[in-house]
Amino acid sequence: MAAAAGSRGFGLGRPGWRARADVVRTVFVARIKIITRYKGAILMEALLPIVFAAMPVLLGTTVASQQGVDPGAVFCENTMVSGRCTTNFRLYMLIGASTFTVVSLMLWLIGYWVRREQETGTLESLALAPARRIWVLAGVTTYAFVRAMIAFVIAIALGSLIFQVNPFERGVATALAFLALGLLPLWGLSFMFGAFIMKIKEADSVIQVLQWVLAFLMGVFYPITLLPPIMQGVAGLFPPTVMTDAVRASILDISYFYGSAYGSLAVLFAMALIVPLLGYEVFEVTERRLRRKEGVGHY
Amino acid sequence: MHRGVGLSRFDLRNRAISFWDMSKKKIVEFSRYPVAFVALFVQIFLIIAMFLFASLAFTPGGRASPAAGQQALGATVVYGFIVGLFLSFTLWEIGFSIREEQTRGTLESLYLSPASKVSSLVARVFAILLWSGAMAVMAIVFVGAVVGGLPTANVGLALLVLLFSISGFLGMGFIFAGVTIKLKETAQLLVNGLQFFFMIFSAQFFPFAALRQVSPLIVDGVSKWLPVSYCVDAFRSLLIGAEPELGLGMGAEILIVVAFGIVSPIVGYWIYKRLERGARIAGTLGEY
């Protein structure tokens, strides 16, 4: 990638906008080409949220039926906030699991990208390329975003057929707007995560544990109002939680964690402004420190 | 080898020593990555907590529901999860470890050593299975603390069922080790798929009644044909002290699990040897 960027004539000159866009495109195309060699991975990513949603649906249905009550009614009663709830627990789980897949994939793909480059010994050469890191990262995150969205769309479409739910009844445009806005802080989180992996190196275990922390905090299977108050506070400051909650609230017409759609929009907007800048800063600082010490390619 | 195998034949003592050496190598490797160990531990609690929260959302009265209901629910989740934990680690660890050796370029040289191949395969998963056992105990304690105690009837028999189940899973792990040699990176996708398949169709996180509610055909046409389902059902039912759900009776289920535990490693190893031989003939054993 570095070589490709270099060959396009940066020389001693500063890359202009066209060259920067070219870096993003080159990195993006390279990643896409790699993943096309593993088509099964995309299918598996799309099936993951369906399997993930199926488990609580099956568990919950049995629990409720054993007590002789309607699972939808019990779910509605137990998850009611400000007098609003939904009986459509299948769609609730499917949306939660699908947005979780987007979040998890974004972090996973960035973390693994950093680790792979370290392992294959190309991260250091990448640091020597004249292209600024932000454009390389933009290429990788765009690829992660596209891959995550493919999984999301397939999961929602296929999951809706399997669970026999209709996600297009209401609020789709609002949900998509929240999803789009929520992806910006997610970008920032991905940068931070990449920096973290670069520093601690043990990508596998960290990614695995983090994805469950995410699932727990995001309230993939339950509203975060079910969590203890302190954890609710922590979860509410976490951008993917706000995104999942808002997407679900707009489609299922249930209450928003921050009171209203405008409340959640304001919080998510603030996060969209702060987190990407903070994330990139964290990435740059970590990288700079590592370069001064053992170097970024230390495996 | 360094203990003087030379040209002599491997006796039982040598086999035991080489097995311990190979297992020790994995333990040393694990000890170099303490974050991974802690991460695994944390992960287990998070998964269980998440499913418990999810199921509480369907329990009339939620967290204020009667303790007996919560205990039955917690037992169903955690006992199924324990079997799933061993299955998942066995499936993942052997194949993943082979893949790592391929990536590092050490697999081919390893195959030139006179050490037993079965030992080499089992040693890859031995340490993680011991750790899984510890995690299983901690998971039971954790869920027990959350729901106010778990039923623990027939512990001895349940442990025997678990032992044969693990032996059966090892056979599946051997097959996937062979598949990894053949398919390389793609094998991990297959393992992933298989893991999800068993999670759902062997009812690891919910009772089989849930699948029957969706369609009786799922249980009769799929679950009942999977030995893993009997491992889950027998282990869970024994500990809860209830009748097994798959309808064969406890005696028959235990027999199936024992047969699975004996036959699966033999068949699995035979398949592994065939795949490995194919790779050696084709010269692709260490190919990355």
Boltz contact constraints between the chains, C-beta under 6 A:
constraints:
  - contact:
      token1: [A, 40]
      token2: [B, 189]
      max_distance: 6.0
  - contact:
      token1: [A, 44]
      token2: [B, 189]
      max_distance: 6.0
  - contact:
      token1: [A, 44]
      token2: [B, 192]
      max_distance: 6.0
  - contact:
      token1: [A, 51]
      token2: [B, 196]
      max_distance: 6.0
  - contact:
      token1: [A, 55]
      token2: [B, 205]
      max_distance: 6.0
  - contact:
      token1: [A, 56]
      token2: [B, 54]
      max_distance: 6.0
  - contact:
      token1: [A, 58]
      token2: [B, 206]
      max_distance: 6.0
  - contact:
      token1: [A, 58]
      token2: [B, 210]
      max_distance: 6.0
  - contact:
      token1: [A, 59]
      token2: [B, 55]
      max_distance: 6.0
  - contact:
      token1: [A, 59]
      token2: [B, 205]
      max_distance: 6.0
  - contact:
      token1: [A, 59]
      token2: [B, 206]
      max_distance: 6.0
  - contact:
      token1: [A, 60]
      token2: [B, 55]
      max_distance: 6.0
  - contact:
      token1: [A, 60]
      token2: [B, 58]
      max_distance: 6.0
  - contact:
      token1: [A, 61]
      token2: [B, 210]
      max_distance: 6.0
  - contact:
      token1: [A, 62]
      token2: [B, 206]
      max_distance: 6.0
  - contact:
      token1: [A, 62]
      token2: [B, 207]
      max_distance: 6.0
  - contact:
      token1: [A, 62]
      token2: [B, 209]
      max_distance: 6.0
  - contact:
      token1: [A, 62]
      token2: [B, 210]
      max_distance: 6.0
  - contact:
      token1: [A, 63]
      token2: [B, 55]
      max_distance: 6.0
  - contact:
      token1: [A, 63]
      token2: [B, 58]
      max_distance: 6.0
  - contact:
      token1: [A, 63]
      token2: [B, 59]
      max_distance: 6.0
  - contact:
      token1: [A, 63]
      token2: [B, 73]
      max_distance: 6.0
  - contact:
      token1: [A, 64]
      token2: [B, 58]
      max_distance: 6.0
  - contact:
      token1: [A, 67]
      token2: [B, 60]
      max_distance: 6.0
  - contact:
      token1: [A, 69]
      token2: [B, 60]
      max_distance: 6.0
  - contact:
      token1: [A, 71]
      token2: [B, 58]
      max_distance: 6.0
  - contact:
      token1: [A, 74]
      token2: [B, 58]
      max_distance: 6.0
  - contact:
      token1: [A, 74]
      token2: [B, 60]
      max_distance: 6.0
  - contact:
      token1: [A, 75]
      token2: [B, 57]
      max_distance: 6.0
  - contact:
      token1: [A, 75]
      token2: [B, 58]
      max_distance: 6.0
  - contact:
      token1: [A, 78]
      token2: [B, 57]
      max_distance: 6.0
  - contact:
      token1: [A, 78]
      token2: [B, 62]
      max_distance: 6.0
  - contact:
      token1: [A, 79]
      token2: [B, 57]
      max_distance: 6.0
  - contact:
      token1: [A, 202]
      token2: [B, 33]
      max_distance: 6.0
  - contact:
      token1: [A, 202]
      token2: [B, 35]
      max_distance: 6.0
  - contact:
      token1: [A, 205]
      token2: [B, 35]
      max_distance: 6.0
  - contact:
      token1: [A, 205]
      token2: [B, 36]
      max_distance: 6.0
  - contact:
      token1: [A, 205]
      token2: [B, 39]
      max_distance: 6.0
  - contact:
      token1: [A, 208]
      token2: [B, 43]
      max_distance: 6.0
  - contact:
      token1: [A, 209]
      token2: [B, 39]
      max_distance: 6.0
  - contact:
      token1: [A, 209]
      token2: [B, 42]
      max_distance: 6.0
  - contact:
      token1: [A, 209]
      token2: [B, 43]
      max_distance: 6.0
  - contact:
      token1: [A, 212]
      token2: [B, 43]
      max_distance: 6.0
  - contact:
      token1: [A, 212]
      token2: [B, 46]
      max_distance: 6.0
  - contact:
      token1: [A, 212]
      token2: [B, 47]
      max_distance: 6.0
  - contact:
      token1: [A, 215]
      token2: [B, 50]
      max_distance: 6.0
  - contact:
      token1: [A, 216]
      token2: [B, 46]
      max_distance: 6.0
  - contact:
      token1: [A, 216]
      token2: [B, 50]
      max_distance: 6.0
  - contact:
      token1: [A, 221]
      token2: [B, 54]
      max_distance: 6.0
  - contact:
      token1: [A, 222]
      token2: [B, 53]
      max_distance: 6.0
  - contact:
      token1: [A, 222]
      token2: [B, 54]
      max_distance: 6.0
  - contact:
      token1: [A, 222]
      token2: [B, 57]
      max_distance: 6.0
  - contact:
      token1: [A, 226]
      token2: [B, 53]
      max_distance: 6.0
